[in-house]
Amino acid sequence: MRKFDHINATTIEQAASFLSKSNAYAIAGGTDILGTMKDEILSVYPETLVNLNTIPGLSYIKEEGGKLLIGALTVLEDIAVSDIVKTKYPALAQAAFSTASPHLREMGTIGGNICQMNRCLYFRSPDNRFNCLRKGGNMCYAMAGYNKFHSIFGAMDGCVAVNPSDTAPALVALNATIKTSKREIAAEEFWDVAIPGSTVLEADEIVTEIQIPATSGKSAFVKFAIRKSIDFPVVNCAVLIDGSSARICLNAVYNKPYRATGAEEAIAGKAINEENAEAAGTAAVKGALALQSNKWKIQIARTMVKRAILACA
Ligand SMILES: Cc1cc2nc3c(=O)[nH]c(=O)nc-3n(C[C@H](O)[C@H](O)[C@H](O)COP(=O)(O)OP(=O)(O)OC[C@H]3O[C@@H](n4cnc5c(N)ncnc54)[C@H](O)[C@@H]3O)c2cc1C
């Protein structure tokens, strides 16, 4: 690892001020950012890490004003085992529980989980061997190369990396709002379409809280990964069925969490049964566009939607 400065922020304002300096990154659990630094994957090495853990009061799960509020520094394990989350927002508890391993869940925060960088092997290649589109280069190596785990819904700006977060689709399905040091952003709009896989956060902006509206609906999260634990999703899916309406979000299928509106329309107001869930799964992948080696993910996505809907029965 190269030399870098590490600054303990004690307030949100102080963190924002440190982050406004060039080439500074926030660090929460460090389970993603430190790996990128050890492998030296970025074209410009981070000069400064601004530690958010030293800001008091950013780790909590509470109900207030008709919402579930989760502090950005809350670790995934606390979310996975929270009785409130498990009972009222099971999709999020299941998503948190499905992430990585117990050790990583004890370190990794919800804020870091939704801000993590993509896992494309070209982007993650040690020593920045591939100056890909995402890094300012002029080529997406995965487009014509190894693309078994990449986007099945096309590319934005030519990059076919996918968003790897497990909690992100649950937050979109649950209609969450991401509160930052500057504003409130609907979860659905939190990931940038112009810079694939990135968030819309400005350099000096940090996530402070996740807000989820209370719901009496049923929600569920399912994940398909190659390994049963410590593995990123090949495809995951979160569903909220609330009365006659549904919110369905897939992830790891596109540059950002993919709201499957076709599936939502297909299941809205219908009985939750095998036949209707199957039809919704088929509607979810309408318009999918496989690359050379990832056609198999279309079937996985269809099945994930079906299973997540059936899990809400
Ligand atoms: C072996 C392994 C397996 C993994 N498996 C999974 C998996 O199955 N599913 C999954 O979703 N993830 C997985 N991860 C990724 C990662 O561990 C988790 O996403 C974790 O939640 C990241 O949180 P963190 O607090 O450690 O983030 P950090 O590493 O501290 O930060 C990650 C990024 O988010 C930014 N950031 C952090 N907090 C904030 C904030 N409050 N505001 C603004 N920016 C912020 C940082 O600047 C950095 O760019 C895995 C990682 C490893 C190493």
PDBQT file of the ligand as one rigid body, heavy atoms in Angstrom, charges set to zero:
ROOT
HETATM    1  C1  LIG A 401     -14.626 -10.631   0.488  1.00  0.00    +0.000 C 
HETATM    2  C2  LIG A 401     -15.696  -9.597   0.316  1.00  0.00    +0.000 A 
HETATM    3  C3  LIG A 401     -16.989 -10.005   0.069  1.00  0.00    +0.000 A 
HETATM    4  C4  LIG A 401     -17.999  -9.057  -0.110  1.00  0.00    +0.000 A 
HETATM    5  N1  LIG A 401     -19.256  -9.479  -0.367  1.00  0.00    +0.000 NA
HETATM    6  C5  LIG A 401     -20.238  -8.581  -0.570  1.00  0.00    +0.000 A 
HETATM    7  C6  LIG A 401     -21.566  -9.025  -0.873  1.00  0.00    +0.000 A 
HETATM    8  O1  LIG A 401     -21.873 -10.210  -0.898  1.00  0.00    +0.000 OA
HETATM    9  N2  LIG A 401     -22.501  -8.066  -1.111  1.00  0.00    +0.000 N 
HETATM   10  C7  LIG A 401     -22.221  -6.731  -1.065  1.00  0.00    +0.000 A 
HETATM   11  O2  LIG A 401     -23.117  -5.922  -1.276  1.00  0.00    +0.000 OA
HETATM   12  N3  LIG A 401     -20.979  -6.296  -0.763  1.00  0.00    +0.000 NA
HETATM   13  C8  LIG A 401     -19.987  -7.169  -0.511  1.00  0.00    +0.000 A 
HETATM   14  N4  LIG A 401     -18.722  -6.741  -0.205  1.00  0.00    +0.000 N 
HETATM   15  C9  LIG A 401     -18.388  -5.304  -0.287  1.00  0.00    +0.000 C 
HETATM   16  C10 LIG A 401     -18.306  -4.552   1.061  1.00  0.00    +0.000 C 
HETATM   17  O3  LIG A 401     -17.735  -5.307   2.057  1.00  0.00    +0.000 OA
HETATM   18  C11 LIG A 401     -19.652  -4.098   1.536  1.00  0.00    +0.000 C 
HETATM   19  O4  LIG A 401     -20.303  -3.457   0.488  1.00  0.00    +0.000 OA
HETATM   20  C12 LIG A 401     -19.599  -3.154   2.738  1.00  0.00    +0.000 C 
HETATM   21  O5  LIG A 401     -20.917  -2.885   3.148  1.00  0.00    +0.000 OA
HETATM   22  C13 LIG A 401     -18.930  -1.818   2.429  1.00  0.00    +0.000 C 
HETATM   23  O6  LIG A 401     -19.063  -0.982   3.549  1.00  0.00    +0.000 OA
HETATM   24  P1  LIG A 401     -17.821  -0.272   4.253  1.00  0.00    +0.000 P 
HETATM   25  O7  LIG A 401     -18.381   0.516   5.379  1.00  0.00    +0.000 OA
HETATM   26  O8  LIG A 401     -16.769  -1.250   4.594  1.00  0.00    +0.000 OA
HETATM   27  O9  LIG A 401     -17.342   0.663   3.069  1.00  0.00    +0.000 OA
HETATM   28  P2  LIG A 401     -15.924   1.392   2.873  1.00  0.00    +0.000 P 
HETATM   29  O10 LIG A 401     -14.955   0.441   2.297  1.00  0.00    +0.000 OA
HETATM   30  O11 LIG A 401     -15.529   2.156   4.059  1.00  0.00    +0.000 OA
HETATM   31  O12 LIG A 401     -16.370   2.421   1.727  1.00  0.00    +0.000 OA
HETATM   32  C14 LIG A 401     -16.825   1.982   0.465  1.00  0.00    +0.000 C 
HETATM   33  C15 LIG A 401     -17.027   3.202  -0.447  1.00  0.00    +0.000 C 
HETATM   34  O13 LIG A 401     -18.100   3.974   0.047  1.00  0.00    +0.000 OA
HETATM   35  C16 LIG A 401     -17.662   5.299   0.385  1.00  0.00    +0.000 C 
HETATM   36  N5  LIG A 401     -18.395   5.615   1.623  1.00  0.00    +0.000 N 
HETATM   37  C17 LIG A 401     -18.457   4.867   2.745  1.00  0.00    +0.000 A 
HETATM   38  N6  LIG A 401     -19.327   5.414   3.617  1.00  0.00    +0.000 NA
HETATM   39  C18 LIG A 401     -19.806   6.533   3.036  1.00  0.00    +0.000 A 
HETATM   40  C19 LIG A 401     -20.747   7.531   3.439  1.00  0.00    +0.000 A 
HETATM   41  N7  LIG A 401     -21.375   7.483   4.626  1.00  0.00    +0.000 N 
HETATM   42  N8  LIG A 401     -20.997   8.543   2.596  1.00  0.00    +0.000 NA
HETATM   43  C20 LIG A 401     -20.369   8.615   1.389  1.00  0.00    +0.000 A 
HETATM   44  N9  LIG A 401     -19.495   7.683   0.939  1.00  0.00    +0.000 NA
HETATM   45  C21 LIG A 401     -19.219   6.662   1.767  1.00  0.00    +0.000 A 
HETATM   46  C22 LIG A 401     -16.159   5.219   0.511  1.00  0.00    +0.000 C 
HETATM   47  O14 LIG A 401     -15.530   6.441   0.180  1.00  0.00    +0.000 OA
HETATM   48  C23 LIG A 401     -15.826   4.118  -0.475  1.00  0.00    +0.000 C 
HETATM   49  O15 LIG A 401     -15.716   4.646  -1.784  1.00  0.00    +0.000 OA
HETATM   50  C24 LIG A 401     -17.699  -7.672  -0.006  1.00  0.00    +0.000 A 
HETATM   51  C25 LIG A 401     -16.386  -7.269   0.266  1.00  0.00    +0.000 A 
HETATM   52  C26 LIG A 401     -15.394  -8.215   0.430  1.00  0.00    +0.000 A 
HETATM   53  C27 LIG A 401     -13.997  -7.750   0.735  1.00  0.00    +0.000 C 
ENDROOT
TORSDOF 0
